[in-house]
Every structure is written in structure tokens, then in C-alpha cells.
Amino acid sequence: MTSTALVGIGLPTHNGESFIAQALESLLGQDHPDLEIVVSDNASTDGTSDIVHELMRRDERLRYERLDRKVSAATNFNRAFALSRGPYFMWAADDDVWDPTYVRRCLAALDDHPAAVMASSRLRFIDPAGDVLAADYDRYDNPDLSSDSVVERARLLLRRGGWYQVYGLARRDALLRTRLFQDVYGPDVVLVLELALMGPIVRVPEALFSYRRFPGRTEADRAGRQGGIPDETRVVSARMTHLEEALSETVRSSALSGPLKLRLLGEIFRAAYIDDTPIRSKARPEAAGRAKSAARERDWARFIKFSLVHQIGQLERLGSRRRSWVSRFRRLPSRARRRLGA
């Protein structure tokens, strides 16, 4: 391994002994060999260290750095980035698998699109045994965020049912202009939005990335296994409204113009609370609880926002019930309608 590796790969882990060998072997087996892999171990207590050190004896491109005290997931992800080198960087999870061509194809995509800040591929889901899972890939696959329009990029990202693009290959200088992983719910989503505000994110059309799913494991469980986030109980109980707030803050703190920020904040609000999106289906039911919390904390801006969101939901439910009754009434025979006074 040399300090001039073109691609740095950071793999944060905590007690990852079950799948880390398979993950690292797929990364070391890339057909673009000019890379280094840094494992940032978040105080594992299992056999992770032994597994990584055995692989290090076979390949000098692999490096191991261990923390003696467990830190938050975001802190460890950022540590993995800080420990790496090279003008290109990607994060890797300790239980996923990459096609041997992944790094090379993403590099080629970035070479072909000089304005792009990141490249990823389409994905497939696999189970613990490595078998490919059937899924609604139209909803969950990595979106093509190569549009020149920042509004279009944000709109596409916000309407996904899941977010996995953070495991793409990014230009290091672009990542250095972000806040990296933050101690918020969904830091990966927030970071991808921050990158998408800077420039296009291109997508290799083939599925070269396998994301491992576990029955019963939620995204909160996955984050918690890596180290969790501060104040996790409060945040996870209303995770989508907290995600909306983190995404909105990302837009407000960006270098974009005022009018463009307003458009993007409107897109986030619509996706989270108005339009028929996967985010809204979870965020809107959280609004009543967030309004009560805001009232207790005398946070009147949040109280007004979440009260409004709750009322929008109530009005829509009333309208839906009315349309349902009208539809049922119209299906009645004409004689029955006359008896009811129609």
C-alpha cells in the first residue's frame, strides 16, 4: 500500500465479524487495484480484529485502526474518511458486497462527467445468505441524479423509499466542502442531499452493489449497531420529521441563492407532508406528537408547523371519508337513493 492510492475506501464497523471478511474480500477483489482500505473499528468486542488482521497479512492495501471507546456512528464514519487518502473516496458497510468492476465503473463515470460530485451504481438487495431478494426497485433503487437542475435532483432524491447512494464513489474535494456525517437521524440522506446541492450524482446503469437486508432489522437498528446517535430515543420515535428538519437545515445552510433555497425548502415540505411519498406516510403521523413536544418546550415555530401539518392530515382524512360515502351512495340503485331523499 502506498500513500498515493487513487481511491480511499473507509469501512466503519462495530462487531462486524459475521460478514466483514466477505465485504473486505469483495473490495480487495476490485479490478481497479489502485486503492487503499481503512477499517475504523468502533471498539468491537467480537472477532472483528482477528479477521481484519488475517486479511492484512495477505494484502498490504488494507489498514486497521481501532477505537478503545465506542463513539457515535457519525463520528466513526467521519473518522474512516479522515484516515483515508486519495482524490476519490467511498464508504463501505461491513456487511455489503461489491461487484469487482464497481470502483472502475464509478471512476469512469466521474471521468465522463467532470461536473459530477459522486457516482454510484444501481443496487440489488441480498439476504443474510447472499441470495438476491425481490423488491420494488423502482422505489428503492439508487436514483439517477445526473440532472443539471438542482431542484430536479432534490425532488428525485426526496421521493425514494430508501437511500443507499452514500456508498457511491465521491470526489474527496466535494466531501471536504460538506459537513460529512452529522449526529442526526439519517445522516447518510442528509449528506447525499448536501452533495446533490453541489452538483450531479451520476449512476452506472448496472447493479454492481449488493446491500444486505436482515429480517426485522430497521434503519435505526443498523445505525445503532454502528454506534447510534445522541438523544436516540427521542429522535427515533419521530424519525421522519427529524429527517425533514435536518434536510431543511442543509438547504438553509447551503451557498445557494435565497430564491432557490425557498424552492428547495418547498420541495422538502411537500415531500415530507403533502405529496403521496414514502416519507409523508411516516412523517405526517408524527406531527401531532411533535406539536405537543414543541408546546411543552415553548418552541412556537415548530408548534405552528406541526399543528398545521396535523390539521392538513385531518382535513384530508375527512375529505377521503366524504368521497368514500359519496361513491357508495352513487352505487346504490336509483330507487334506494330516492328513498334517502336524493
Rosetta blueprint (number, residue, H / E / L):
1 M L
2 T L
3 S L
4 T L
5 A L
6 L L
7 V E
8 G E
9 I E
10 G E
11 L E
12 P E
13 T E
14 H L
15 N L
16 G L
17 E L
18 S L
19 F L
20 I H
21 A H
22 Q H
23 A H
24 L H
25 E H
26 S H
27 L H
28 L H
29 G L
30 Q L
31 D L
32 H L
33 P L
34 D L
35 L E
36 E E
37 I E
38 V E
39 V E
40 S E
41 D E
42 N E
43 A L
44 S L
45 T L
46 D L
47 G L
48 T H
49 S H
50 D H
51 I H
52 V H
53 H H
54 E H
55 L H
56 M H
57 R H
58 R H
59 D L
60 E L
61 R L
62 L E
63 R E
64 Y E
65 E E
66 R E
67 L E
68 D L
69 R L
70 K L
71 V L
72 S L
73 A H
74 A H
75 T H
76 N H
77 F H
78 N H
79 R H
80 A H
81 F H
82 A H
83 L H
84 S L
85 R L
86 G L
87 P L
88 Y E
89 F E
90 M E
91 W E
92 A L
93 A L
94 D L
95 D L
96 D L
97 V E
98 W E
99 D L
100 P L
101 T L
102 Y H
103 V H
104 R H
105 R H
106 C H
107 L H
108 A H
109 A H
110 L H
111 D H
112 D H
113 H L
114 P L
115 A L
116 A L
117 V L
118 M E
119 A E
120 S E
121 S E
122 R E
123 L E
124 R E
125 F E
126 I E
127 D L
128 P L
129 A L
130 G L
131 D L
132 V E
133 L L
134 A L
135 A L
136 D L
137 Y H
138 D H
139 R H
140 Y H
141 D L
142 N L
143 P L
144 D L
145 L E
146 S L
147 S L
148 D L
149 S L
150 V H
151 V H
152 E H
153 R H
154 A H
155 R H
156 L H
157 L H
158 L H
159 R L
160 R L
161 G L
162 G L
163 W L
164 Y L
165 Q H
166 V H
167 Y H
168 G L
169 L E
170 A E
171 R E
172 R H
173 D H
174 A H
175 L H
176 L L
177 R L
178 T L
179 R L
180 L L
181 F L
182 Q L
183 D L
184 V L
185 Y L
186 G L
187 P H
188 D H
189 V H
190 V H
191 L H
192 V H
193 L H
194 E H
195 L H
196 A H
197 L H
198 M H
199 G L
200 P L
201 I E
202 V E
203 R E
204 V E
205 P E
206 E E
207 A E
208 L E
209 F E
210 S E
211 Y E
212 R E
213 R L
214 F L
215 P L
216 G L
217 R L
218 T L
219 E H
220 A H
221 D H
222 R H
223 A H
224 G H
225 R H
226 Q H
227 G L
228 G L
229 I L
230 P L
231 D L
232 E H
233 T H
234 R H
235 V H
236 V H
237 S L
238 A L
239 R H
240 M H
241 T H
242 H H
243 L H
244 E H
245 E H
246 A H
247 L H
248 S H
249 E H
250 T H
251 V H
252 R H
253 S L
254 S L
255 A L
256 L L
257 S L
258 G H
259 P H
260 L H
261 K H
262 L H
263 R H
264 L H
265 L H
266 G H
267 E H
268 I H
269 F H
270 R H
271 A H
272 A H
273 Y H
274 I H
275 D L
276 D L
277 T L
278 P H
279 I H
280 R H
281 S H
282 K H
283 A H
284 R H
285 P H
286 E H
287 A H
288 A H
289 G H
290 R H
291 A H
292 K H
293 S H
294 A H
295 A H
296 R H
297 E L
298 R L
299 D L
300 W H
301 A H
302 R H
303 F H
304 I H
305 K H
306 F H
307 S H
308 L H
309 V H
310 H H
311 Q H
312 I H
313 G H
314 Q H
315 L H
316 E H
317 R H
318 L H
319 G H
320 S H
321 R H
322 R H
323 R H
324 S H
325 W H
326 V H
327 S H
328 R H
329 F H
330 R H
331 R L
332 L L
333 P L
334 S H
335 R H
336 A H
337 R H
338 R H
339 R H
340 L L
341 G L
342 A L
